[in-house]
């Protein structure tokens, strides 16, 4: 089909707008990547844009030489895997139960759950409850309070309601129990919504730094994002450098004289290491986004 002059002009403007929008979204990350590969002294002079002026790997050498950073990275990975698995499992179970017709006190349950989406007790009551449960300075403080997500439960419930009743009825005629129906019939055909919500939950767990900052004082339990926040807000960068050089004065002086490390350049290197896993995983699950979210939102 031949386009008119007006259509060509409009399409050109749309393409230009989308290119500018994509550039605005990608440039901050690219600039952070460039700074992480640039000398700290040169970075402090400013003007770093698209390419490193003084390329160096010292920032990443310090990051991977510090046991605390590697331990924090492992804590974040473990938290994301455990938190996502448990949240999807229990939230999906709740959504499946509430998707059944004739559930006793259904309206009461839904009002009770939806109420918690809009109102909470606040930080102080939450802190008191979690401390009384012995969750402070514990790995489980980053998992248990987030096991049930009401919004995700509503999406699960709406998705399950769209599945034809005949599938479950035929499975029960073949001798399947309720759990058998759930894990043998429902779960295999729920791949899109499970993948989509899993990515949402995983991104939350990976990026969350506030929970550990409030409830955890032990450095050995700090996730990478909380440690990055400490680097940004304190003089932890020098401690990281000291840890990387083993406290050796000569090595410290070598780094200081070369001035290849600065708080900003080191922070950018830690940020890139902390962000890279999500960037790698995202493209593999992106194709489930539209189908998973829209299918689960067609019915109320």
C-alpha positions as CSV (number, residue, x, y, z in Angstrom):
1,X,0.0,0.0,0.0
2,X,1.4,3.4,-1.1
3,X,1.6,5.9,1.8
4,X,0.5,9.5,1.3
5,X,2.9,12.4,2.0
6,X,1.0,13.1,5.3
7,X,1.4,9.5,6.4
8,X,5.1,9.5,5.6
9,X,5.7,12.7,7.6
10,X,3.6,11.4,10.5
11,X,5.5,8.1,10.5
12,X,8.9,9.9,10.4
13,X,7.9,12.0,13.4
14,X,6.8,8.8,15.3
15,X,10.1,7.0,14.5
16,X,12.1,10.1,15.7
17,X,10.0,10.4,18.9
18,X,10.5,6.7,19.7
19,X,14.2,6.9,19.0
20,X,14.6,9.9,21.3
21,X,12.4,8.1,24.0
22,X,14.6,5.0,23.7
23,X,17.8,7.0,24.0
24,X,16.5,8.9,27.0
25,X,15.7,5.5,28.7
26,X,19.0,3.8,27.8
27,X,21.5,6.6,28.2
28,X,21.6,6.8,32.0
29,X,22.5,3.1,32.2
30,X,25.0,3.4,29.4
31,X,26.6,6.4,31.1
32,X,26.8,4.5,34.4
33,X,28.5,1.6,32.5
34,X,31.0,4.0,31.0
35,X,31.9,5.6,34.4
36,X,32.4,2.1,35.9
37,X,35.2,1.5,33.3
38,X,36.7,5.0,33.7
39,X,39.5,6.2,36.0
40,X,38.2,7.7,39.3
41,X,40.3,10.9,39.0
42,X,39.2,11.5,35.4
43,X,35.6,10.8,36.4
44,X,35.7,13.5,39.1
45,X,36.6,16.1,36.3
46,X,33.2,15.4,34.7
47,X,32.3,15.3,31.0
48,X,32.1,11.5,30.7
49,X,29.5,10.8,28.1
50,X,29.6,7.9,25.7
51,X,33.0,6.4,26.0
52,X,35.6,6.1,28.9
53,X,38.4,8.7,28.6
54,X,40.8,6.6,30.7
55,X,39.8,3.0,30.5
56,X,40.5,0.9,33.7
57,X,39.3,-2.4,35.2
58,X,40.3,-1.4,38.7
59,X,36.8,-0.6,39.8
60,X,35.7,-4.2,39.0
61,X,38.9,-5.7,40.5
62,X,38.0,-4.0,43.8
63,X,34.3,-5.2,43.6
64,X,35.2,-8.9,42.9
65,X,38.1,-8.8,45.4
66,X,35.8,-7.8,48.3
67,X,34.2,-10.8,50.1
68,X,31.4,-8.7,51.5
69,X,30.3,-7.7,48.0
70,X,30.4,-11.2,46.7
71,X,28.5,-12.4,49.8
72,X,25.9,-9.7,49.4
73,X,25.5,-10.7,45.7
74,X,24.9,-14.3,46.9
75,X,22.3,-13.1,49.5
76,X,20.4,-11.2,46.8
77,X,20.4,-14.3,44.5
78,X,19.2,-16.6,47.3
79,X,16.6,-14.1,48.4
80,X,15.3,-13.6,44.9
81,X,15.0,-17.3,44.2
82,X,13.4,-18.2,47.5
83,X,11.2,-15.1,47.7
84,X,9.9,-15.5,44.2
85,X,9.2,-19.2,44.5
86,X,7.4,-19.0,47.8
87,X,5.4,-15.9,46.8
88,X,4.2,-17.4,43.5
89,X,3.4,-20.7,45.2
90,X,1.3,-19.3,48.1
91,X,-0.2,-16.4,46.2
92,X,-1.2,-18.8,43.3
93,X,-2.7,-21.2,45.8
94,X,-4.8,-18.4,47.4
95,X,-5.9,-17.1,44.0
96,X,-6.9,-20.6,42.9
97,X,-9.0,-21.2,46.0
98,X,-10.8,-17.9,45.6
99,X,-11.5,-18.5,41.9
100,X,-13.8,-21.4,42.8
101,X,-17.5,-20.7,42.7
102,X,-19.5,-21.1,45.9
103,X,-16.6,-20.4,48.3
104,X,-18.0,-19.7,51.8
105,X,-17.6,-16.0,52.9
106,X,-16.1,-15.1,49.6
107,X,-17.1,-11.4,49.8
108,X,-15.7,-11.2,53.3
109,X,-12.3,-12.6,52.2
110,X,-12.1,-10.3,49.2
111,X,-13.0,-7.2,51.2
112,X,-10.5,-8.2,53.9
113,X,-7.7,-8.7,51.3
114,X,-8.4,-5.6,49.3
115,X,-8.5,-3.5,52.5
116,X,-4.9,-4.4,53.1
117,X,-4.0,-3.0,49.7
118,X,-5.0,0.5,50.7
119,X,-4.3,0.6,54.4
120,X,-1.5,-0.7,56.6
121,X,-0.4,-0.3,60.2
122,X,2.7,1.7,59.2
123,X,6.4,1.1,59.8
124,X,6.5,1.2,63.6
125,X,3.7,-1.4,64.2
126,X,5.3,-3.6,61.4
127,X,8.7,-3.3,63.1
128,X,7.3,-4.2,66.5
129,X,5.5,-7.3,65.1
130,X,8.5,-8.5,63.1
131,X,10.7,-8.1,66.1
132,X,8.3,-9.9,68.4
133,X,8.3,-12.8,65.8
134,X,12.1,-12.9,65.9
135,X,12.6,-11.9,62.3
136,X,15.0,-9.0,62.8
137,X,18.6,-9.8,61.8
138,X,17.2,-12.9,60.0
139,X,17.3,-13.9,56.3
140,X,13.5,-14.6,56.6
141,X,12.6,-11.0,57.2
142,X,13.2,-10.5,53.5
143,X,10.9,-13.4,52.6
144,X,8.0,-14.0,54.9
145,X,6.4,-10.5,54.9
146,X,6.2,-10.6,51.1
147,X,4.9,-14.2,50.6
148,X,1.4,-13.0,49.8
149,X,0.8,-10.2,47.3
150,X,-2.8,-9.2,47.0
151,X,-2.6,-7.6,43.6
152,X,-0.9,-10.8,42.2
153,X,-3.6,-12.9,43.9
154,X,-6.3,-11.0,42.1
155,X,-4.6,-11.5,38.7
156,X,-4.2,-15.2,39.5
157,X,-7.8,-15.5,40.5
158,X,-9.0,-13.8,37.3
159,X,-6.8,-16.0,35.2
160,X,-8.0,-19.2,36.9
161,X,-11.7,-18.2,36.4
162,X,-11.2,-18.1,32.7
163,X,-10.2,-21.7,32.5
164,X,-13.1,-23.9,31.4
165,X,-14.7,-25.9,34.2
166,X,-14.8,-28.9,31.9
167,X,-11.0,-29.4,32.3
168,X,-11.2,-29.8,36.0
169,X,-14.4,-31.9,35.8
170,X,-12.8,-34.3,33.4
171,X,-9.6,-34.5,35.5
172,X,-11.7,-35.3,38.6
173,X,-13.6,-38.0,36.7
174,X,-10.2,-39.6,36.0
175,X,-9.5,-39.7,39.8
176,X,-7.5,-36.4,40.3
177,X,-7.7,-34.8,43.7
178,X,-7.9,-31.0,44.1
179,X,-4.1,-30.8,44.4
180,X,-3.8,-33.1,41.4
181,X,-6.0,-30.8,39.3
182,X,-4.0,-27.8,40.4
183,X,-0.5,-29.2,39.7
184,X,-1.3,-31.4,36.7
185,X,-3.9,-29.3,34.8
186,X,-3.9,-25.7,36.0
187,X,-0.2,-25.0,36.5
188,X,0.9,-26.3,33.1
189,X,-1.5,-24.1,31.2
190,X,-0.7,-21.1,33.5
191,X,2.8,-20.5,32.2
192,X,2.3,-17.0,30.9
193,X,0.8,-15.5,34.0
194,X,3.2,-17.4,36.3
195,X,6.2,-16.2,34.2
196,X,5.0,-12.6,34.2
197,X,4.2,-12.4,37.9
198,X,7.4,-14.2,38.7
199,X,9.4,-11.5,37.0
200,X,7.5,-8.8,38.8
201,X,8.2,-10.4,42.1
202,X,11.8,-11.2,41.3
203,X,12.5,-7.6,40.3
204,X,11.0,-6.4,43.6
205,X,13.1,-8.8,45.7
206,X,16.3,-8.0,43.7
207,X,15.9,-4.2,43.9
208,X,14.5,-4.0,47.5
209,X,17.1,-2.3,49.8
210,X,14.9,-0.8,52.4
211,X,13.8,-4.0,54.2
212,X,17.4,-5.0,55.0
213,X,18.4,-1.5,55.9
214,X,15.6,-1.3,58.5
215,X,15.7,-4.8,60.0
216,X,19.2,-6.1,59.5
217,X,22.4,-5.0,61.2
218,X,24.6,-7.9,60.3
219,X,26.8,-7.3,57.2
220,X,26.7,-10.9,56.4
221,X,23.0,-10.8,55.6
222,X,23.0,-7.5,53.6
223,X,21.8,-7.9,50.0
224,X,23.8,-6.2,47.2
225,X,21.3,-3.3,46.9
226,X,21.5,-2.4,50.6
227,X,25.3,-2.5,50.4
228,X,25.2,-0.3,47.4
229,X,23.1,2.2,49.3
230,X,25.7,2.2,52.1
231,X,28.4,2.9,49.6
232,X,26.5,5.8,48.2
233,X,25.7,7.3,51.6
234,X,28.9,6.7,53.5
235,X,32.6,6.2,53.3
236,X,32.2,2.5,52.8
237,X,34.1,2.8,49.5
238,X,37.4,3.2,51.3
239,X,36.6,0.2,53.5
240,X,35.8,-1.8,50.3
241,X,39.2,-0.7,48.9
242,X,41.0,-1.7,52.1
243,X,39.3,-5.1,52.0
244,X,40.3,-5.6,48.4
245,X,43.9,-4.8,49.1
246,X,44.0,-6.9,52.2
247,X,44.9,-3.9,54.3
248,X,48.3,-3.8,52.6
249,X,49.6,-0.2,53.0
250,X,51.7,-0.4,49.8
251,X,48.7,-1.6,47.7
252,X,46.5,1.1,49.3
253,X,49.0,3.8,48.4
254,X,49.4,2.4,44.9
255,X,45.6,2.8,44.4
256,X,45.5,6.2,46.0
257,X,48.4,7.5,44.0
258,X,47.0,6.2,40.8
259,X,43.6,7.5,41.8
260,X,41.9,5.0,39.6
261,X,39.2,4.4,42.2
262,X,36.7,6.9,43.5
263,X,33.4,6.6,45.4
264,X,31.5,7.4,42.2
265,X,33.3,5.0,39.9
266,X,33.2,2.2,42.5
267,X,29.5,2.8,43.1
268,X,28.8,2.6,39.4
269,X,30.7,-0.7,39.1
270,X,28.7,-2.1,42.0
271,X,25.4,-0.9,40.4
272,X,26.3,-2.5,37.1
273,X,27.0,-5.8,38.9
274,X,23.7,-5.5,40.8
275,X,21.7,-4.7,37.7
276,X,23.1,-7.1,35.2
277,X,21.2,-10.3,36.3
278,X,17.8,-8.6,35.8
279,X,18.8,-7.3,32.4
280,X,20.0,-10.7,31.3
281,X,16.8,-12.5,32.5
282,X,14.3,-9.9,31.3
283,X,14.4,-10.6,27.5
284,X,13.7,-14.3,28.1
285,X,10.4,-13.6,29.9
286,X,9.3,-10.4,28.0
287,X,7.3,-12.4,25.5
288,X,5.0,-13.6,28.3
289,X,4.2,-10.0,29.5
290,X,1.3,-9.0,27.3
291,X,-0.4,-12.4,27.2
292,X,0.1,-13.1,31.0
293,X,-1.1,-9.7,32.2
294,X,-4.0,-9.2,29.8
295,X,-5.4,-12.7,30.1
296,X,-5.5,-12.4,33.8
297,X,-7.3,-9.1,33.7
298,X,-10.2,-9.8,31.4
299,X,-12.6,-10.7,34.1
300,X,-13.1,-9.3,37.6
